[in-house]
Amino acid sequence: MTRIAWFRHDLRTIDHPALESATGHGDEVVAICLRTPSTWKRHGWGPRRIQWYDANVRQLSSDLDALGIPLEYIQVEQDEDPARRLAEEAEACGATAIHHGLEAGLDERSLDSRLHSLLDARGIEIHPVTTETVLPVDQIATKTGQPFRVFTPFRKAWDVLLKRTVKSVDPAPGTQTTRLELDMGEPVDGWSPGQAAALTRLGQFLDDGVESYHKRRDRPDLDGTSALSPWLAVGAISPTTCLAPLIQRHGLEPDQWPDGPRTWRDELVWREFYRHVMLYNDGVSMGRPLQAWTEQVPWRGRGDELESWKNGRTGIDIVDAAMNQLVATGWMHNRLRMIVAMFLTKNLLVDWRLGESFFGDQLIDYDFASNNGGWQWSASTGTDAAPYFRVFNPDTQAERIDPDGSFRSRWLGERIPPPPQHDLKSSRTTAIETFRSAREAWNRSTGIEG
Ligand SMILES: Cc1cc2nc3c(=O)[nH]c(=O)nc-3n(C[C@H](O)[C@H](O)[C@H](O)COP(=O)(O)OP(=O)(O)OC[C@H]3O[C@@H](n4cnc5c(N)ncnc54)[C@H](O)[C@@H]3O)c2cc1C
């Protein structure tokens, strides 16, 4: 008997519930991963993200080898249905079941339901489980059973479910030295693929960073965050693996944890919140704003404003330095992502979807749900977004988060010729006025308060 473990955004062998359930029957297990460039393109993946995914699949293959499980990385062509291809592969190898992780995107859910029918027709079982998040985001609901639209109550409900769900915490996989003997792959833009590299990074952060995270996390000039996002984005490490050592250290009531770990836990829960939002709002997967009234904002499209932003030539040092860091390394600090996104969508009034897509082109940690959530937050179009009249002043932010200017000097180099000046005050006023008029127009035309 053969069972298939299908890997998606969970490219690891440690803490992988689908792999565990596939191997738990004593049957032969074959691992499958689909390479779907045309879907990836539609979902906004850039070359870096593709290279990173491929590199992590190669690492996964060698980690699975060590367990005696072969991995097939199957290229799915543009005119092929990935669900059909997978069902045919399962039939061809005489599989009795497919075990896999669930995903929140619209295309992924539709693929799953097609796969379900195709496997049903062939008499093959399907076992979906949660592999991407700590908790199943579809089991978190308001008291009246509705999905959440605001982060803090979501987090409170998440805490309650965590306490109910976790019976015991196994020794943190990150501390199992045998696991760290897995080999490291060829780096992509300086990032080493695979779970061994991710666990090493987690170990360093838990030793040196997490306790002071709350004090240092807004400082791009310091190494104050975990920098685990590239691995979390492809699932080379699970968020449960990240949290388990903290639960062991501080217990099952994250609200009682010291400030550093508690704040870091919040960030991991934001990741789960945006998946929850994507699961219950199909518009997220279709380029629509969550606040319908913001459809009325007369966004600028492609043009000089967008180009100057992409090229790090807006004339605002912190924005330009951050964009240079992004293009050079494929990564950007969270506070800077907020600053550059707000600058593009407010001061330049450029459509947030163009910024969202440029991030997809560049980011090694590109993650559809978190990226969309971050952009909609910054553009004030999202569920739990910054109110439209709250516009960061990037210069003031820069003084606070890069006090001695070291981040800016590192990423600006010599500015020849210097970019034109940008008048932050007047662009802020224009943005607020434009949003206010859009909202009033919406209220008038629909009779609904936006
Ligand atoms: C406009 C914008 C776009 C973004 N695009 C992405 C993206 O494509 N991929 C991505 O992983 N994150 C994205 N984020 C969220 C956040 O900026 C990154 O996750 C974070 O900077 C990664 O650095 P880190 O691993 O050191 O994070 P840490 O601060 O160490 O946090 C730990 C982990 O929590 C998660 N996390 C942290 N902050 C957030 C957040 N605000 N929303 C969701 N998850 C979070 C990440 O998985 C991160 O690795 C975006 C944020 C904004 C404002």
PDBQT file of the ligand as one rigid body, heavy atoms in Angstrom, charges set to zero:
ROOT
HETATM    1  C1  LIG A 501       3.319  46.293   3.218  1.00  0.00    +0.000 C 
HETATM    2  C2  LIG A 501       3.722  45.026   3.916  1.00  0.00    +0.000 A 
HETATM    3  C3  LIG A 501       4.005  43.881   3.178  1.00  0.00    +0.000 A 
HETATM    4  C4  LIG A 501       4.382  42.692   3.827  1.00  0.00    +0.000 A 
HETATM    5  N1  LIG A 501       4.651  41.577   3.072  1.00  0.00    +0.000 NA
HETATM    6  C5  LIG A 501       4.988  40.418   3.684  1.00  0.00    +0.000 A 
HETATM    7  C6  LIG A 501       5.256  39.250   2.926  1.00  0.00    +0.000 A 
HETATM    8  O1  LIG A 501       5.129  39.214   1.687  1.00  0.00    +0.000 OA
HETATM    9  N2  LIG A 501       5.649  38.136   3.601  1.00  0.00    +0.000 N 
HETATM   10  C7  LIG A 501       5.750  38.102   4.972  1.00  0.00    +0.000 A 
HETATM   11  O2  LIG A 501       6.113  37.057   5.534  1.00  0.00    +0.000 OA
HETATM   12  N3  LIG A 501       5.477  39.186   5.704  1.00  0.00    +0.000 NA
HETATM   13  C8  LIG A 501       5.106  40.343   5.110  1.00  0.00    +0.000 A 
HETATM   14  N4  LIG A 501       4.856  41.459   5.867  1.00  0.00    +0.000 N 
HETATM   15  C9  LIG A 501       4.878  41.347   7.336  1.00  0.00    +0.000 C 
HETATM   16  C10 LIG A 501       6.238  41.662   8.005  1.00  0.00    +0.000 C 
HETATM   17  O3  LIG A 501       6.755  42.846   7.511  1.00  0.00    +0.000 OA
HETATM   18  C11 LIG A 501       7.270  40.555   7.805  1.00  0.00    +0.000 C 
HETATM   19  O4  LIG A 501       6.698  39.303   8.123  1.00  0.00    +0.000 OA
HETATM   20  C12 LIG A 501       8.481  40.783   8.737  1.00  0.00    +0.000 C 
HETATM   21  O5  LIG A 501       9.090  41.996   8.420  1.00  0.00    +0.000 OA
HETATM   22  C13 LIG A 501       9.452  39.650   8.577  1.00  0.00    +0.000 C 
HETATM   23  O6  LIG A 501      10.585  39.862   9.366  1.00  0.00    +0.000 OA
HETATM   24  P1  LIG A 501      10.939  38.900  10.570  1.00  0.00    +0.000 P 
HETATM   25  O7  LIG A 501      10.896  37.494  10.119  1.00  0.00    +0.000 OA
HETATM   26  O8  LIG A 501      12.207  39.389  11.157  1.00  0.00    +0.000 OA
HETATM   27  O9  LIG A 501       9.723  39.164  11.552  1.00  0.00    +0.000 OA
HETATM   28  P2  LIG A 501       9.554  39.018  13.138  1.00  0.00    +0.000 P 
HETATM   29  O10 LIG A 501       9.297  40.371  13.644  1.00  0.00    +0.000 OA
HETATM   30  O11 LIG A 501      10.635  38.246  13.754  1.00  0.00    +0.000 OA
HETATM   31  O12 LIG A 501       8.169  38.210  13.237  1.00  0.00    +0.000 OA
HETATM   32  C14 LIG A 501       8.130  36.780  13.210  1.00  0.00    +0.000 C 
HETATM   33  C15 LIG A 501       7.236  36.299  12.091  1.00  0.00    +0.000 C 
HETATM   34  O13 LIG A 501       5.909  36.736  12.284  1.00  0.00    +0.000 OA
HETATM   35  C16 LIG A 501       5.294  36.989  11.015  1.00  0.00    +0.000 C 
HETATM   36  N5  LIG A 501       4.956  38.414  10.956  1.00  0.00    +0.000 N 
HETATM   37  C17 LIG A 501       5.622  39.445  11.527  1.00  0.00    +0.000 A 
HETATM   38  N6  LIG A 501       4.970  40.605  11.293  1.00  0.00    +0.000 NA
HETATM   39  C18 LIG A 501       3.890  40.298  10.563  1.00  0.00    +0.000 A 
HETATM   40  C19 LIG A 501       2.830  41.059  10.005  1.00  0.00    +0.000 A 
HETATM   41  N7  LIG A 501       2.730  42.377  10.181  1.00  0.00    +0.000 N 
HETATM   42  N8  LIG A 501       1.905  40.423   9.274  1.00  0.00    +0.000 NA
HETATM   43  C20 LIG A 501       1.949  39.083   9.082  1.00  0.00    +0.000 A 
HETATM   44  N9  LIG A 501       2.927  38.311   9.590  1.00  0.00    +0.000 NA
HETATM   45  C21 LIG A 501       3.887  38.907  10.320  1.00  0.00    +0.000 A 
HETATM   46  C22 LIG A 501       6.322  36.645   9.946  1.00  0.00    +0.000 C 
HETATM   47  O14 LIG A 501       6.103  35.338   9.511  1.00  0.00    +0.000 OA
HETATM   48  C23 LIG A 501       7.627  36.791  10.705  1.00  0.00    +0.000 C 
HETATM   49  O15 LIG A 501       8.671  36.031  10.156  1.00  0.00    +0.000 OA
HETATM   50  C24 LIG A 501       4.467  42.658   5.245  1.00  0.00    +0.000 A 
HETATM   51  C25 LIG A 501       4.184  43.822   5.972  1.00  0.00    +0.000 A 
HETATM   52  C26 LIG A 501       3.821  44.992   5.321  1.00  0.00    +0.000 A 
HETATM   53  C27 LIG A 501       3.535  46.226   6.134  1.00  0.00    +0.000 C 
ENDROOT
TORSDOF 0
